[in-house]
Amino acid sequence: MNTKKWDMLALASIPLIMTLGNSMLLPVLPQIARELSISSFQVSMIITIYGVVAIIMIPVAGYLSDRFGRKAVILPALIIAALGGAVSAAAAWLMSGTSAYWTILGGRLLQGIGAAGAFPIVIPFVGDLFEDEEEVSRSLGLIETSNTFGKVLSPILGAFLGAILWYLPFITIPVLCLISFLLVLFLVKSPRSLSKSSSTVHEFLSGIRDILRQKGRWLYAIFAVGCICMFVTFGVLFYLSEILELKYGLRGSLKGLVLAIPLALLCLASYGAGKLIGNNKKRMKWLGFGGMSLLTAAMAAAGFFKGIAVIVGLLGAGGVGIGIALPCLDALITEGIDKENRGTITSLYSSMRFIGVSLGPPVVSLLMNAGRWALFGTMTGAGAAGLLLTLFAIKPSEGSKDENNGNGEARKKPEFQAGTAAPGGGLRRKGRAPG
């Protein structure tokens, strides 16, 4: 990875800045609601609209990146995200009331279109840069750590900026996008040996159908678990932001620091998991299972306590679980798909994650009115669903590169069961993929 350190620095800036551009608004949502005279549910739409449009546009960006190249999609996407951020900033600065609110939503929609072509394309780009699977896993761990570090920094920076001017976080977004644009433009070099897809849209859709038919069980499971992780993350952050301000009167930087605690633990766990998994797919599966188990237990325990210190501690434990699971999911899906289709499949995975981002705040805003057991019972159920999917739907076959045969020699790299019957009645085998 040393030969690609500048490429990785620039690519790691994308998830960091895209995360800041969204999560930085979480600690100031109650403040935005007061300034614009809107409800808690309406203000949650500022987060949701960003994710909803990204869900739709991410598969399109994935197809374009397979056909025209990753960098050719990422650079225009960062410009679009900057323009969207500028529209929201201008509306917050120069307008007021409902007109400002709807214009901010329009800017956030445009920003979501840009985000769809930025961070989701980074994951397959990393897979393109390296041939060695351990380098891919390690680099994806770095990308996921950058993403989670953005989540750690977001509440601190957002609360600090919001304490100066409530709309200052909006102004910061286009500036950060332009910084990332310059880093990618000058530091990232696309692999010369990588062939671009020349398939038509019809051929593209047919190819995706074939992949999902062959590898659907494990892909759908990873898609769902990624969605659950983001749903819980953004849901509990919205909950914590609301109660810290409304119930405990915490505002500004102190509130941001408390919000950062579970996210810091998520970041550390993500970095450690990325280092640990290597290219051992069994280890990825069982670490992912352990992470989802920890998340489920933490959410269940949170229903029994009301003290803010205990709640923050349990949310931190849940963050550790999510931080362990995410690099495992990234590595499984990246190493299990051929490079020609990697951009599209990982973009579908990113779309599912954005569904979780979009659903978390509005669902929690409604559940908070129904009581804490309704809230944490829902989060526990979501974690348990992810736990079961990881346990039963992702099944690496026997053998691992990290295991030795009886002669002390490394065994062949493991195959994964694709889970689809071949025409002759046998089981199709498609490279190194979970099944």
C-alpha positions in Angstrom: 0.0 0.0 0.0 3.0 2.3 0.4 3.2 2.8 -3.4 -0.4 4.0 -3.4 -0.3 6.1 -0.2 -1.1 9.3 -1.9 -3.9 7.7 -3.9 -5.3 6.3 -0.7 -5.0 9.6 1.1 -7.1 11.3 -1.6 -9.6 8.5 -1.8 -10.0 8.4 2.0 -10.9 12.1 1.9 -14.1 11.3 0.1 -15.9 9.2 2.7 -14.5 11.6 5.4 -15.9 14.7 3.6 -19.2 13.1 2.4 -19.8 11.9 6.0 -19.1 15.4 7.4 -21.5 16.9 4.8 -24.3 14.8 6.2 -23.6 13.9 9.8 -22.3 17.4 10.7 -26.0 18.5 10.5 -27.2 16.0 13.2 -26.2 18.0 16.3 -27.8 21.2 14.9 -31.1 19.7 13.8 -33.0 20.9 16.9 -31.5 24.4 16.3 -32.5 24.4 12.6 -36.0 23.4 13.6 -36.3 26.4 16.0 -34.8 28.8 13.4 -37.1 27.7 10.6 -40.2 27.0 12.9 -40.6 23.4 11.6 -41.3 20.1 13.4 -38.9 17.4 14.5 -40.1 15.1 11.7 -39.7 17.9 9.1 -36.2 18.7 10.2 -35.3 14.9 10.0 -36.1 15.2 6.2 -33.0 17.3 5.8 -31.0 14.1 6.4 -33.5 11.8 4.7 -33.8 13.6 1.4 -30.0 13.3 1.0 -30.2 9.6 1.4 -33.3 9.0 -0.7 -32.0 10.6 -3.9 -28.6 8.8 -3.4 -30.4 5.5 -3.2 -31.8 6.1 -6.7 -28.7 7.5 -8.2 -26.0 5.2 -6.8 -26.7 2.3 -9.2 -26.5 4.7 -12.1 -23.2 6.0 -10.9 -21.9 2.4 -10.4 -22.8 1.6 -14.0 -21.2 4.8 -15.3 -18.0 4.0 -13.3 -17.8 0.5 -14.8 -18.2 2.0 -18.3 -16.2 5.2 -18.2 -13.9 4.8 -15.2 -14.0 5.5 -11.5 -12.2 8.9 -11.5 -14.3 10.1 -14.4 -17.4 9.7 -12.3 -16.0 10.8 -8.9 -14.8 14.2 -10.0 -18.0 15.6 -11.5 -19.9 14.1 -8.5 -17.8 16.1 -6.1 -18.6 19.3 -8.0 -22.4 18.5 -8.0 -22.2 17.8 -4.2 -20.4 21.2 -3.7 -23.1 23.0 -5.8 -25.9 21.4 -3.7 -24.1 22.4 -0.5 -23.8 26.0 -1.8 -27.6 26.1 -2.6 -28.5 24.9 1.0 -26.0 27.4 2.5 -27.4 30.3 0.5 -31.0 29.4 1.4 -30.1 29.2 5.1 -28.2 32.4 5.0 -30.4 34.6 2.9 -33.9 33.2 3.3 -36.2 32.4 6.2 -39.2 30.2 7.2 -40.7 27.6 5.0 -39.2 29.1 1.8 -35.7 28.6 3.3 -36.7 25.0 4.4 -37.8 23.9 0.9 -34.8 25.5 -0.8 -32.5 23.7 1.7 -34.2 20.5 0.8 -33.6 21.2 -2.9 -29.9 21.8 -2.2 -29.7 18.6 -0.1 -31.3 16.7 -3.0 -28.6 18.0 -5.4 -25.9 17.2 -2.8 -27.3 13.6 -2.5 -26.9 13.2 -6.3 -23.3 14.2 -6.0 -22.7 11.9 -3.0 -24.1 9.0 -5.0 -21.2 9.3 -7.4 -18.5 9.9 -4.8 -18.2 7.6 -1.7 -19.9 4.5 -3.2 -17.4 4.5 -6.1 -14.4 4.6 -3.7 -15.0 1.0 -2.6 -14.6 -0.6 -6.1 -11.8 1.9 -6.9 -9.8 0.5 -4.0 -10.4 -3.0 -5.3 -9.1 -1.9 -8.7 -5.9 -0.4 -7.2 -4.6 -3.6 -5.6 -4.2 -7.2 -6.8 -3.4 -8.7 -3.4 -6.5 -9.5 -1.4 -4.8 -8.6 2.0 -4.0 -5.1 0.6 -7.6 -4.7 -0.6 -8.9 -5.7 2.9 -6.4 -3.4 4.7 -7.2 -0.5 2.4 -11.0 -1.0 2.7 -10.5 -0.9 6.5 -8.7 2.4 6.0 -11.6 3.7 3.9 -14.2 2.5 6.5 -12.1 4.1 9.2 -12.1 7.4 7.3 -15.9 7.1 7.0 -16.3 6.5 10.7 -13.8 9.1 11.7 -15.9 11.5 9.8 -18.8 10.4 11.9 -16.7 11.0 15.1 -15.6 14.5 13.9 -19.1 15.5 12.6 -20.9 16.1 15.9 -18.0 18.0 17.4 -17.4 20.2 14.3 -21.1 20.6 13.6 -21.9 21.6 17.2 -19.0 24.0 17.3 -19.9 25.7 14.0 -23.6 25.8 15.0 -22.7 27.6 18.2 -21.2 30.4 16.1 -23.9 30.5 13.4 -26.7 27.9 13.0 -26.1 27.8 9.2 -22.3 27.7 9.3 -22.3 23.9 8.9 -24.1 24.4 5.5 -21.5 26.9 4.4 -18.7 24.5 5.2 -20.0 21.7 3.0 -19.1 23.1 -0.5 -15.6 24.1 0.8 -14.9 20.5 1.9 -16.1 19.1 -1.3 -13.8 21.3 -3.3 -10.8 20.2 -1.2 -11.6 16.5 -1.9 -12.0 17.3 -5.6 -8.5 18.8 -5.8 -7.0 15.9 -3.9 -8.5 13.3 -6.2 -7.7 15.4 -9.3 -4.0 15.6 -8.6 -3.1 12.6 -6.4 -5.2 9.6 -7.7 -4.0 7.7 -10.7 -6.4 5.2 -12.3 -4.9 1.7 -13.0 -3.8 1.5 -16.6 -4.4 -2.2 -17.0 -8.1 -2.0 -15.9 -10.4 -2.5 -18.9 -13.7 -0.5 -18.9 -17.0 -2.1 -19.6 -18.5 -1.6 -23.1 -21.9 -3.2 -22.3 -25.1 -1.6 -23.3 -27.8 -0.8 -20.7 -29.7 -3.9 -21.6 -26.5 -6.1 -21.4 -25.7 -4.3 -18.1 -29.1 -5.1 -16.6 -28.9 -8.7 -17.8 -25.5 -9.1 -16.3 -26.7 -7.8 -12.9 -29.6 -10.2 -13.0 -27.2 -13.1 -13.7 -25.0 -12.1 -10.8 -27.9 -11.7 -8.4 -29.3 -15.1 -9.6 -26.0 -16.8 -9.0 -24.9 -15.0 -5.8 -28.2 -13.6 -4.6 -28.4 -15.2 -1.1 -25.2 -13.8 0.3 -25.4 -10.5 -1.6 -28.9 -9.8 -0.3 -27.8 -10.7 3.2 -24.9 -8.3 3.0 -27.1 -5.6 1.5 -29.6 -6.0 4.4 -27.0 -6.1 7.2 -25.4 -2.9 5.8 -28.8 -1.2 5.8 -29.4 -2.3 9.4 -26.1 -0.9 10.6 -26.7 2.5 9.1 -30.3 2.5 10.3 -29.3 1.9 13.9 -26.3 4.3 13.6 -28.3 7.3 12.4 -31.3 6.4 14.4 -29.6 6.4 17.8 -27.5 9.5 16.8 -30.8 11.4 16.1 -32.2 10.1 19.4 -29.1 11.1 21.4 -29.0 14.5 19.8 -32.6 15.2 20.7 -32.5 14.0 24.4 -29.1 15.8 25.1 -30.6 19.1 24.1 -34.3 18.8 25.1 -33.9 16.7 28.3 -30.4 17.5 29.6 -29.9 21.0 28.2 -26.6 20.2 26.5 -25.7 22.4 23.5 -22.7 23.5 21.6 -19.3 21.7 21.8 -20.2 19.8 24.9 -23.1 18.2 23.2 -20.9 17.4 20.2 -18.3 15.7 22.4 -20.9 13.4 24.0 -22.3 12.5 20.6 -18.8 11.7 19.4 -18.3 9.0 22.1 -20.2 6.1 20.4 -18.8 7.2 17.1 -15.2 7.3 18.3 -15.6 3.7 19.5 -17.2 2.7 16.2 -14.1 4.3 14.4 -11.6 2.4 16.5 -13.4 -0.9 16.1 -13.6 -0.4 12.3 -9.8 0.3 12.1 -9.0 -2.8 14.2 -11.3 -5.1 12.3 -9.9 -3.9 9.0 -6.4 -4.8 10.2 -7.5 -8.2 11.6 -9.6 -9.8 8.8 -6.8 -10.1 6.2 -8.3 -12.2 3.3 -9.7 -14.9 5.6 -13.4 -15.0 4.7 -14.4 -17.3 7.6 -12.9 -14.7 9.9 -14.9 -12.0 8.1 -18.1 -13.9 8.6 -17.6 -14.6 12.3 -16.3 -11.2 13.2 -19.3 -9.8 11.5 -21.5 -12.1 13.5 -19.8 -11.1 16.7 -20.3 -7.4 15.8 -24.0 -7.8 15.2 -24.4 -9.9 18.4 -22.8 -7.0 20.4 -25.0 -4.5 18.7 -28.2 -6.5 19.5 -27.2 -7.0 23.2 -26.4 -3.3 23.6 -29.7 -2.2 22.1 -31.6 -4.7 24.3 -29.8 -3.5 27.5 -30.5 0.2 26.6 -34.2 -0.4 27.1 -33.7 -1.1 30.8 -31.8 2.0 31.7 -32.5 5.8 31.8 -29.3 7.3 33.1 -27.5 9.3 30.4 -24.1 7.9 31.2 -25.3 4.3 31.0 -27.2 5.0 27.8 -24.1 6.6 26.1 -22.0 3.7 27.2 -24.4 1.1 25.7 -24.7 3.1 22.5 -20.9 3.1 22.4 -20.9 -0.7 22.8 -23.4 -0.8 19.9 -21.0 1.4 17.9 -18.2 -1.1 18.5 -20.4 -3.8 17.1 -21.2 -1.9 14.0 -17.5 -0.9 13.6 -16.5 -4.5 13.7 -19.2 -5.6 11.1 -18.8 -2.9 8.4 -15.2 -3.7 7.2 -16.1 -7.4 7.1 -19.1 -6.6 4.8 -17.0 -4.3 2.6 -14.3 -6.9 2.1 -16.7 -9.8 1.5 -18.6 -8.0 -1.2 -15.5 -6.4 -2.9 -13.5 -9.6 -3.0 -16.5 -11.7 -4.1 -17.3 -9.8 -7.3 -15.3 -9.6 -10.5 -13.7 -6.2 -11.3 -15.9 -5.7 -14.4 -19.1 -5.7 -12.2 -17.7 -4.5 -8.9 -18.7 -0.9 -9.3 -22.3 -1.8 -9.9 -22.7 -4.4 -7.2 -20.9 -2.3 -4.5 -23.1 0.6 -5.6 -26.2 -1.5 -4.9 -24.7 -2.2 -1.5 -24.1 1.5 -0.9 -27.7 2.2 -1.9 -28.9 -0.2 0.8 -26.7 1.6 3.3 -28.3 4.9 2.3 -31.7 3.4 2.9 -30.7 2.9 6.5 -29.3 6.5 6.7 -32.6 7.8 5.3 -34.9 5.7 7.5 -33.1 6.1 10.8 -33.9 9.7 11.8 -37.6 9.9 10.7 -38.4 6.4 12.2 -36.8 7.3 15.5 -38.6 10.7 15.6 -41.9 8.7 15.5 -40.8 6.0 17.9 -39.7 8.5 20.5 -43.3 9.5 20.9 -44.2 5.8 21.6 -41.8 5.3 24.5 -38.3 4.0 25.0 -39.2 0.4 24.7 -40.8 1.0 21.3 -37.5 2.6 20.2 -35.0 0.2 21.7 -37.2 -2.8 21.0 -37.1 -1.8 17.3 -33.4 -1.4 17.3 -32.9 -4.7 19.1 -35.1 -6.4 16.5 -33.1 -4.8 13.7 -29.8 -6.0 15.2 -31.2 -9.5 15.7 -32.3 -9.7 12.1 -28.7 -8.7 11.0 -27.3 -11.3 13.4 -29.4 -14.1 11.9 -28.6 -13.1 8.3 -24.9 -13.0 9.0 -25.1 -16.4 10.7 -27.2 -18.3 8.2 -27.0 -16.5 4.8 -23.2 -16.0 4.5 -21.5 -19.3 4.4 -17.8 -19.6 3.2 -16.9 -23.1 2.1 -14.3 -25.2 3.8 -10.7 -24.1 3.6 -8.9 -20.8 4.0 -5.7 -19.3 2.9 -4.7 -18.8 6.5 -5.0 -22.4 7.2 -2.3 -25.0 6.3 -2.7 -28.5 4.9 -1.1 -31.5 6.5 2.3 -30.9 4.7 2.6 -27.4 6.2 1.8 -25.8 2.8 -0.8 -23.1 2.4 -4.1 -24.5 1.0 -5.7 -23.2 -2.1 -7.7 -19.9 -1.7 -11.2 -20.8 -0.5 -14.1 -20.9 -2.9 -17.5 -19.8 -1.8 -20.7 -21.5 -2.6 -22.8 -19.4 -5.0 -26.0 -21.1 -3.9 -27.4 -21.6 -7.5 -27.8 -24.9 -9.2 -26.0 -25.3 -12.5 -27.9 -26.7 -15.5 -26.5 -30.1 -15.0 -27.8 -30.3 -11.5 -24.4 -29.4 -9.8 -23.6 -26.2 -7.9 -22.2 -23.3 -9.8 -18.9 -22.0 -8.5 -18.1 -18.4 -9.2 -14.6 -17.3 -8.0 -14.1 -16.2 -4.5 -17.5 -15.2 -3.2 -19.6 -15.9 -0.2 -22.6 -18.0 -0.8 
